Every structure is written in structure tokens, then in C-alpha cells.
Amino acid sequence: MNILLSKPHMSGREMAYVEEAFSSNWIAPLGPNVNAFEEELGKYVDHPYTLATSSGTAALHLALLTIGIERGDVIFCQSLTFVASVNPILYVGATPVFIDSEQETWNMSPEALRKALVQAATKGKLPKAVIVVHLYGVVAKIGEIRHICQEFGVPLIEDAAESLGATWQGQMTGTIGDIGFYSFNGNKIITTSGGGMLLLSSDSQRQYALKLATQARENVLHYEHEEVGYNYRLSNVSAGIGRGQLEVIEQRVRARRNVFRRYEQMFSTIDVTYQQEIPFSRANRWLTAMQIGRDIASRDQLIQRLGDAGIESRPVWKPMHLQPLYRDAEYVTVDKEDVSRHLFENGICLPSSSSLTIGEQQKVIQAVLDTRHFVKEKSV
């Protein structure tokens, strides 16, 4: 592929921190870069209790353990998401119940969530947590969702893996619910190669999560263990990369938003729609995702045509309730319409790298427009 979906974009400042780690021999999953990265990211998102982890998935697993999720508990989760938003529920032996999306942001439907919570309350089995996802960096209807969770007394976990830099009413995603986390995988808006950050609600909660992330060693001279722990801390080298990346996060958000705006402008005459930003929010537009309409015969045909032109694209995430792994899970919609399924079947993600040049983006745009013409000619 000549034009990738979302590639790492180095600031040029990462190597200074990495070389510092090597010169001081701090290569282990602890050290000055880890501490500094936690502090610096905490200042950026204005949140005091941060914990750097080996991945976003590890961060979510720790989040569930930290708030006391146990085997047999029920967790409500957005269906339209990546599988890593859900698998940690199985790690702890809990049961997922999937919630449909709404058409505007493509994220969890507050109406479907309320319906599911009312049904659960009637049965006397409320979930132990709700996981909402800010899909592709677009902010969910987080104010409504938070209010509903508070009404039913259910903790809200924000999967902000894709949305670092996105805001609602001036507050960073990941800090709005009871607990949140980010991912720094190689294709995210900033990267540590692989890594994550957990945002806790108190210092005591952070200390417990830190204990679990470091093999749950008790505070005694020898190695004493009373509960299962994990090797979930970020390395000092990776944290150095993250520090260099974090210095340019606002530039990366602006660049990706500009990529989205150019797509939106150039496709204004064809039948496509996008995730909408709710009032008083700023999406980071990690990926530009769009729904194709009548101008293009099928999503898969468009992906094939783009691939032939050396352009990487991808279907929107396949919803969890359609995955074989979760075929038996309960799924709650507002009515009979399956919004998540429709978004998947007609949704495509386009190249959105912050380093994408205008020329490269124009090649993508032209390929999409050419596909439209190809489809029209074939149908004549």
C-alpha cells in the first residue's frame, strides 16, 4: 500500500528521551520517563491520577478489576467498537450486554442504554459498569450517558482509546466518567509503539491499580502475593517515545481535523454521511469514517477499488453482537432497527494520518470519485 490508513507520525523529539533511557540504563517497565509521561499527560488532560500501562487493553482490564468486577457480574458495553473494548470483560469472568448505537455520533445510544437499564432494574440485576466508546475520536453523547448512569448508580468507564485530545464542554474524554483510558498503539493519534494510560478517580484507586499492574506484590521485604497480579506497566523506553509524541498532540489533532474537513468539502456533492460532533464537543477525528449511499454500489467494492490504487481503507468495526465470539450475548436496541449493523455494512474508514499530504489525500478523493463514476457506468 502506498497510502496507509493511519501511520505513526514522529515529532523528532522522541529520540532524546529514548537515548536518555539507554544512557541511564533505565530499560525496565519503570523509570523517569514513565513517571514524567504520567505527569505530563495528566497535566494535558487535567487529571491527577494516571497510570501508564503496556496497552489500552491492559488499562481496561485493570479498570474492571479496580472497581471490583467479579465473575458473574454483568457489564453493558457499546456494540460498535473494536473487540479490545470487550474482551477484558471475559478476562474477569463477567458477562457483556451490548448496547446499540445512535445515528449521529455512531456511539452508544442513550435511549437504548436507558431501556437496557430499566429492564435490568426490573429484573433486580443492574450491571456493575457501563463502557462507552468514543468511536474514531468522535465524542459520544457523554453528558446524557453519564446522567443516566448516575441515575441508576452504575459506574461509567470511558473507552477513550481512540479519542485522546477530544473534548466535551472543555473537558477531555477519558476524564468525564468514573474511570477512563487511552491507547498509544502504533496507529493512534500519538503512539508509544504499544501502550496505554489508565485514569483513576482517586489516589487510593491508583495505588491499587499500580499494585495489580506490578504482579500484586504486597508491601513487605520479601515477595508476598495475596491476589493475582499482572505485568502491565509501560517500559521506560516506550514512555520516552510517548513524551516526545505528547509534545505535539495539539498539532496532531488539528492535522486530523483538517484531513476530515477536506474529505467533507470534496465529497459534498455525493451521497455520503459522517459521524457528527455533538454541541460543545471537539472530535480528534483519529479516523475519518463515512457511510456510503446510492452513488457507490457497495462498501466492499469501494475498498477493493481503493486497494487497487494503492490506498488502504477499512470497514467500520464489525459490531460485537455480530461476532461469532459473542453470538450468545444479549443486545439491546431502541426498537427493531439495528443501527450498529447498518453502520457496519455501509461504513468505511479512509486514510487519516496526521502526516497525510494534500497530494496524497487528493489521490484518495479522486479514487473515491472515480469509483462512483465506475459504478454508474456499470449500472447503465
C-alpha positions as CSV (number, residue, x, y, z in Angstrom):
1,M,0.0,0.0,0.0
2,N,1.3,3.5,-0.9
3,I,-1.1,5.4,1.3
4,L,-1.8,3.9,4.7
5,L,-4.8,4.3,6.9
6,S,-3.1,5.8,10.0
7,K,0.6,5.7,10.3
8,P,2.9,6.8,13.1
9,H,4.0,10.4,12.9
10,M,7.2,11.2,14.8
11,S,7.8,14.7,16.2
12,G,11.6,14.4,16.0
13,R,11.8,14.8,19.8
14,E,11.3,11.2,20.8
15,M,15.0,10.1,20.4
16,A,16.2,12.5,23.1
17,Y,14.1,10.7,25.7
18,V,14.8,7.3,24.4
19,E,18.6,8.0,24.4
20,E,18.3,9.2,27.9
21,A,16.7,5.9,28.9
22,F,19.5,4.0,27.2
23,S,22.3,6.1,28.6
24,S,20.9,5.8,32.2
25,N,20.2,2.1,31.6
26,W,16.5,2.6,32.6
27,I,15.1,0.0,30.2
28,A,12.7,-1.8,32.6
29,P,9.0,-1.1,32.9
30,L,9.6,1.7,35.3
31,G,11.8,4.8,35.4
32,P,12.0,8.6,35.0
33,N,10.3,8.6,31.6
34,V,7.3,6.6,32.9
35,N,6.8,8.9,35.8
36,A,7.2,12.0,33.7
37,F,4.9,10.7,31.0
38,E,2.2,10.0,33.6
39,E,2.6,13.5,35.0
40,E,2.7,15.3,31.6
41,L,-0.3,13.5,30.2
42,G,-2.1,14.2,33.5
43,K,-1.4,17.9,33.0
44,Y,-2.6,17.8,29.4
45,V,-5.9,16.2,30.3
46,D,-6.2,17.9,33.7
47,H,-6.5,14.7,35.7
48,P,-4.3,13.8,38.6
49,Y,-4.5,10.0,38.8
50,T,-2.8,8.5,35.8
51,L,-1.1,5.1,35.4
52,A,0.9,4.1,32.3
53,T,0.2,0.6,31.1
54,S,1.5,-1.8,28.5
55,S,-1.6,-1.4,26.3
56,G,-5.1,0.1,26.3
57,T,-6.4,-3.4,26.7
58,A,-4.4,-3.8,29.9
59,A,-5.7,-0.5,31.1
60,L,-9.3,-1.6,30.7
61,H,-8.6,-4.9,32.4
62,L,-7.2,-3.0,35.4
63,A,-10.1,-0.7,35.3
64,L,-12.6,-3.6,35.7
65,L,-10.5,-5.1,38.5
66,T,-10.1,-1.8,40.3
67,I,-13.8,-1.2,40.6
68,G,-14.4,-4.7,41.8
69,I,-15.9,-6.5,38.8
70,E,-16.1,-10.2,39.6
71,R,-17.1,-13.4,37.9
72,G,-20.8,-13.5,37.2
73,D,-21.2,-9.7,37.1
74,V,-22.8,-8.0,34.0
75,I,-21.2,-5.2,32.1
76,F,-23.1,-3.1,29.5
77,C,-20.9,-2.1,26.5
78,Q,-21.2,-0.4,23.2
79,S,-21.6,-3.0,20.4
80,L,-20.0,-0.9,17.6
81,T,-16.4,-1.0,18.7
82,F,-13.1,-2.9,18.5
83,V,-13.0,-6.2,20.3
84,A,-10.4,-5.0,22.8
85,S,-13.2,-2.9,24.3
86,V,-15.0,-6.1,25.3
87,N,-12.5,-8.9,25.8
88,P,-11.4,-7.8,29.3
89,I,-15.0,-8.4,30.4
90,L,-14.3,-12.1,29.7
91,Y,-10.9,-11.9,31.4
92,V,-12.7,-11.2,34.7
93,G,-15.4,-13.7,34.1
94,A,-18.2,-11.2,33.7
95,T,-20.9,-11.2,31.0
96,P,-21.3,-8.5,28.4
97,V,-24.6,-7.0,27.3
98,F,-24.3,-5.0,24.1
99,I,-26.0,-1.6,23.5
100,D,-26.9,-0.3,20.1
101,S,-25.6,3.0,18.6
102,E,-27.3,6.2,17.5
103,Q,-27.1,7.7,14.1
104,E,-25.4,11.0,14.9
105,T,-22.2,10.1,16.6
106,W,-22.4,6.3,15.9
107,N,-21.7,5.8,19.6
108,M,-23.8,4.3,22.4
109,S,-27.5,5.3,22.2
110,P,-28.6,6.9,25.4
111,E,-32.1,5.8,24.7
112,A,-31.1,2.2,24.2
113,L,-28.9,2.4,27.4
114,R,-31.8,3.7,29.4
115,K,-34.1,0.9,28.0
116,A,-31.5,-1.7,29.0
117,L,-31.0,-0.3,32.5
118,V,-34.8,-0.2,33.1
119,Q,-35.0,-3.8,32.0
120,A,-32.1,-4.8,34.3
121,A,-33.6,-2.9,37.2
122,T,-36.9,-4.6,36.8
123,K,-35.1,-8.0,37.0
124,G,-33.1,-6.8,40.0
125,K,-29.7,-7.2,38.3
126,L,-28.2,-3.9,37.3
127,P,-24.8,-4.0,35.6
128,K,-21.7,-3.3,37.6
129,A,-20.4,-0.9,35.0
130,V,-21.2,0.7,31.6
131,I,-18.4,1.0,29.0
132,V,-19.0,3.8,26.4
133,V,-16.6,4.2,23.5
134,H,-15.7,7.5,21.7
135,L,-15.5,5.8,18.3
136,Y,-12.9,7.0,15.9
137,G,-12.2,10.0,18.2
138,V,-15.8,11.4,18.0
139,V,-17.3,12.2,21.4
140,A,-20.3,10.1,22.4
141,K,-23.4,11.7,23.9
142,I,-21.4,11.6,27.1
143,G,-23.5,14.1,29.1
144,E,-26.7,12.1,28.6
145,I,-25.0,8.8,29.2
146,R,-23.3,10.0,32.4
147,H,-26.6,11.3,33.7
148,I,-28.3,8.0,33.0
149,C,-25.6,6.0,34.7
150,Q,-25.7,8.3,37.8
151,E,-29.5,8.0,37.9
152,F,-29.1,4.2,38.2
153,G,-26.0,4.3,40.3
154,V,-23.8,2.4,37.8
155,P,-20.1,3.4,37.3
156,L,-19.2,4.7,33.8
157,I,-16.0,3.6,32.1
158,E,-14.8,5.7,29.1
159,D,-13.0,3.9,26.4
160,A,-11.1,6.9,25.1
161,A,-8.6,4.6,23.3
162,E,-9.2,6.4,20.0
163,S,-10.1,9.9,21.4
164,L,-7.1,11.5,23.1
165,G,-7.4,15.2,22.5
166,A,-11.2,15.1,22.0
167,T,-13.2,17.3,24.4
168,W,-16.8,17.9,25.6
169,Q,-17.6,21.2,27.3
170,G,-13.9,21.8,27.6
171,Q,-13.2,18.5,29.4
172,M,-11.0,15.8,27.9
173,T,-12.6,12.5,27.0
174,G,-11.4,9.8,29.4
175,T,-11.9,12.2,32.4
176,I,-15.7,12.6,32.2
177,G,-16.8,9.2,33.5
178,D,-15.7,7.5,36.7
179,I,-12.7,5.9,35.1
180,G,-11.1,6.1,31.6
181,F,-8.2,5.0,29.5
182,Y,-6.3,5.8,26.3
183,S,-4.4,3.7,23.8
184,F,-1.0,4.5,22.3
185,N,-0.9,1.7,19.8
186,G,1.1,2.3,16.6
187,N,-1.8,3.7,14.6
188,K,-3.2,6.0,17.3
189,I,-3.1,9.8,17.2
190,I,0.1,9.6,19.3
191,T,2.0,6.4,19.9
192,T,4.4,4.7,22.3
193,S,4.6,1.8,19.8
194,G,2.4,-0.1,22.2
195,G,0.9,1.2,25.4
196,G,-1.9,2.8,27.3
197,M,-2.9,5.1,30.1
198,L,-5.4,4.5,32.8
199,L,-7.2,7.4,34.5
200,L,-8.4,6.7,38.0
201,S,-10.8,8.6,40.3
202,S,-8.6,8.7,43.5
203,D,-5.1,8.1,44.7
204,S,-6.1,5.0,46.6
205,Q,-7.7,3.6,43.4
206,R,-4.5,4.4,41.5
207,Q,-2.3,2.7,44.2
208,Y,-4.4,-0.5,43.9
209,A,-4.3,-0.5,40.1
210,L,-0.5,0.0,40.3
211,K,-0.2,-2.9,42.7
212,L,-2.2,-5.2,40.3
213,A,-0.1,-3.9,37.3
214,T,3.1,-5.0,39.1
215,Q,2.3,-8.6,40.0
216,A,0.2,-7.6,43.1
217,R,3.3,-7.8,45.4
218,E,2.5,-7.0,49.0
219,N,4.3,-4.2,50.8
220,V,6.8,-6.4,52.7
221,L,10.5,-7.1,52.3
222,H,10.1,-10.4,50.5
223,Y,7.9,-11.3,47.6
224,E,4.4,-11.9,49.1
225,H,1.3,-12.3,47.0
226,E,-2.3,-12.5,48.2
227,E,-4.1,-12.0,44.9
228,V,-3.4,-12.4,41.2
229,G,-1.3,-9.7,39.6
230,Y,-0.2,-8.8,36.1
231,N,2.9,-7.4,34.2
232,Y,1.1,-4.4,32.8
233,R,3.4,-1.5,33.2
234,L,4.8,0.6,30.3
235,S,8.5,0.4,29.7
236,N,10.7,3.5,30.3
237,V,11.8,3.4,26.6
238,S,8.2,3.4,25.3
239,A,7.3,6.2,27.7
240,G,10.2,8.2,26.3
241,I,8.6,7.9,22.8
242,G,5.3,9.0,24.4
243,R,6.8,12.1,25.9
244,G,8.1,13.2,22.5
245,Q,4.7,12.5,20.9
246,L,2.7,14.3,23.6
247,E,4.6,17.5,22.9
248,V,2.8,17.7,19.5
249,I,-0.6,16.3,20.4
250,E,-2.5,19.5,19.6
251,Q,-0.8,19.7,16.2
252,R,-1.8,16.1,15.5
253,V,-5.4,16.9,16.5
254,R,-5.5,19.9,14.2
255,A,-4.0,17.9,11.3
256,R,-6.5,15.1,11.6
257,R,-9.4,17.5,11.8
258,N,-8.1,19.3,8.7
259,V,-8.0,15.9,6.9
260,F,-11.6,15.3,7.8
261,R,-12.7,18.8,6.7
262,R,-11.1,18.3,3.3
263,Y,-12.9,15.0,2.8
264,E,-16.2,16.6,3.9
265,Q,-15.7,19.5,1.4
266,M,-14.6,17.4,-1.6
267,F,-17.4,14.9,-1.1
268,S,-20.1,17.5,-0.6
269,T,-21.8,16.6,-3.9
270,I,-22.1,12.8,-3.3
271,D,-24.3,10.8,-1.1
272,V,-22.1,10.1,2.0
273,T,-22.5,11.0,5.7
274,Y,-20.2,11.2,8.6
275,Q,-20.1,11.0,12.4
276,Q,-21.5,14.2,13.8
277,E,-20.0,16.3,16.6
278,I,-22.4,17.0,19.4
279,P,-22.7,20.6,20.7
280,F,-19.8,21.9,22.7
281,S,-17.5,19.0,21.7
282,R,-14.3,18.7,19.6
283,A,-13.6,15.3,17.9
284,N,-10.0,14.5,17.3
285,R,-11.0,12.7,14.1
286,W,-8.5,10.0,14.6
287,L,-10.0,8.3,11.6
288,T,-12.4,9.8,9.1
289,A,-15.3,7.3,8.7
290,M,-18.2,7.7,6.4
291,Q,-21.4,6.0,5.4
292,I,-21.7,5.5,1.6
293,G,-25.0,6.0,-0.1
294,R,-26.5,5.5,-3.5
295,D,-23.6,6.9,-5.5
296,I,-21.4,3.8,-4.8
297,A,-22.8,0.2,-5.1
298,S,-21.1,-1.3,-2.0
299,R,-18.6,-0.6,0.7
300,D,-16.6,-3.7,-0.2
301,Q,-16.3,-2.6,-3.9
302,L,-15.0,0.8,-2.8
303,I,-12.4,-0.8,-0.6
304,Q,-11.3,-3.1,-3.4
305,R,-11.0,-0.2,-5.9
306,L,-9.0,1.9,-3.4
307,G,-6.7,-1.1,-2.7
308,D,-6.1,-1.4,-6.4
309,A,-5.0,2.2,-6.4
310,G,-2.5,1.6,-3.6
311,I,-4.8,3.1,-0.9
312,E,-5.5,1.4,2.4
313,S,-9.1,1.6,3.7
314,R,-11.1,-0.5,6.1
315,P,-14.7,-1.3,7.0
316,V,-16.1,0.3,10.1
317,W,-15.7,-2.1,13.1
318,K,-18.0,-5.1,12.9
319,P,-20.3,-4.8,15.9
320,M,-19.7,-7.2,18.8
321,H,-23.2,-8.7,18.7
322,L,-22.4,-9.9,15.2
323,Q,-19.1,-11.5,16.1
324,P,-19.0,-15.3,16.5
325,L,-17.3,-14.9,19.8
326,Y,-20.3,-13.1,21.3
327,R,-23.1,-14.7,19.3
328,D,-25.0,-15.6,22.5
329,A,-24.7,-12.2,24.2
330,E,-27.8,-10.0,24.8
331,Y,-28.2,-7.0,22.6
332,V,-30.4,-4.0,23.3
333,T,-31.8,-1.7,20.6
334,V,-34.3,1.2,20.8
335,D,-36.7,-0.6,18.6
336,K,-36.4,-3.2,15.8
337,E,-33.8,-1.1,13.8
338,D,-30.3,-2.4,14.2
339,V,-28.3,0.9,13.8
340,S,-24.9,-0.7,14.6
341,R,-25.3,-3.3,11.8
342,H,-26.3,-0.7,9.3
343,L,-23.3,1.5,10.2
344,F,-21.0,-1.5,9.7
345,E,-22.5,-2.7,6.5
346,N,-22.2,0.8,4.8
347,G,-19.2,2.3,6.7
348,I,-15.7,2.8,5.5
349,C,-12.6,4.4,7.2
350,L,-10.4,6.5,4.9
351,P,-6.6,7.3,5.3
352,S,-6.4,9.9,8.0
353,S,-2.8,10.1,9.1
354,S,-1.7,13.5,10.5
355,S,1.2,13.3,8.1
356,L,-1.1,12.8,5.1
357,T,-0.1,15.3,2.4
358,I,-2.7,17.3,0.4
359,G,-1.5,15.5,-2.7
360,E,-2.0,12.1,-1.1
361,Q,-5.4,13.0,0.2
362,Q,-6.3,14.3,-3.3
363,K,-5.4,10.8,-4.7
364,V,-7.8,9.2,-2.2
365,I,-10.5,11.7,-3.0
366,Q,-10.1,11.1,-6.7
367,A,-10.2,7.4,-6.3
368,V,-13.5,7.6,-4.4
369,L,-15.0,9.8,-7.1
370,D,-13.7,7.6,-9.8
371,T,-15.3,4.6,-8.1
372,R,-18.6,6.5,-8.1
373,H,-18.3,7.0,-11.9
374,F,-17.3,3.4,-12.4
375,V,-20.4,2.2,-10.6
376,K,-22.7,4.5,-12.6
377,E,-21.2,3.2,-15.8
378,K,-21.6,-0.4,-14.8
379,S,-25.2,0.1,-13.9
380,V,-26.1,1.7,-17.3
